[in-house]
Amino acid sequence: MDKIDNCAKVEGIKTVSQKISVIMPVYNCEAYLEKALQSVLAQSVEDLEIIAVEDCSTDHSRELLCRLTQGEPRIRVLLNEHNMGVSATRNRALEVAEGDYITFCDSDDTVPQNAYAALLAAIGDKDVAMGGFEDLYYEKDTVARSEMQRIDPRAKESAFFALYSVWTVCSKLFKASFLREKQMRFREDMRVGEDAIFLAQLASYVPTYAMIEQSVYQYHHYQSENYRSLTHVYDLDIFRQHVECRYEIMRICRDVPECRDYVYQTSTGYIERRMHLLPYGEARQRGFDIFREYVKGYDFENRPLFFKAITGVEYETFLQVDADRYFELQDEMEPRERVAAQFDCGMIGLRWIVRYFKGWLKFKIQRNSK
């Protein structure tokens, strides 16, 4: 039994064939920790353990975690002696997990009711079961909008698409014996993208898998400037690691062309959006240069057309301008031009075009009537 400093020692429950270990890294999340824990404890699956690993928070997360643990035998607490980061923290929990199945939950998110029961019912003799997840965006304390992230339709054809298209480990239930057999661990040298690399590596072992339609996880996106978790701090180094992560995934799937193409397609837009988060000046210009090298580094079919559809900027122009001019060109592009480029590239179909123009026409009529 691991020593629990300043917390009561808790005996684990007896292991049975359907036990789930839920790994929860804890760092600077005192405002959300109790809600996250309660969402897991409220699951209809009775035989589970939460392995909460506190990673030397600078707020009161450690004290709160110890208090919430009192009288709750399903929570095991590990206290890191120094800040290790999310990957090493998860790896530490993997070493001691007793469940027959493994899943993950971040300490600022929640799990919908009956999600684990649905995954457990689906997995059967498979190595992995997975579902979609929801992004919940807050304005102050209220959810302003939500977006459902579903598994790619191509998932029926490939373990890579099944695992990587919904890139989080938190929406999946893994057979513990399979993870042990493949010696699966998170890359501790990566501060971001550890989920994506883990899943791409797992997919390379071609696991058997089951899928369900429902959402089994909820990501909460808060606006508080004071809130910082293990993966919510952003700078040029983090941006560079986002790019390095995608290079690594391309390397992992180098022998499967359709998977490489998929990573390139999805990563181009993802990296470009992250570039917008960089501060103005030298950091943004350096980020722009890194992004340009990534785009140029893979000879994707119809790259110019694809790039314009993703960014709104002509590819040849992108190769010649600096960061400031690039962002100016994006601001100058009319939305209908972007839609036309996406249609030409095959990213959207005629039905989407009709819906877009209906919405645009409705907006024009409403504005003119005022």
Buried (B, 14 or more C-beta within 10 A) or exposed (E): EEEBEEBEEBEBBEEEEBBBBBBBBBBBBBBBBBBBBEBBBEBEBEBBBBBBBBBBBEBEBBBBBBEBBEEEEBBBBBBBEEEBBBBBBBBBBBEBBBBBBBBBBBBBBBBBEBBBBBBBEBBEEBBBBBBBBBEBBBEEEEEEEEEEBBBBEBBEEBBBBBBBBBBBBBBBBBBBEBBEEBEBBBBBEBBBBBBBBBBBBBBBEEBEBBBBEEBBBBBBBBEEEEBBBBBBEBEBEBBBBBBBBBBBBBEBBEEBEEBBBBBBBBBBBBBBEBBEEBEEEEBBBBBBEBBBEBBEEBEBEEBBBBBBBBBBBBBEEBEEBEBEBBBEBBEEBEEEEBBBBBBBBEBBEEEEBEEBEEEEEEEEEEEEEE
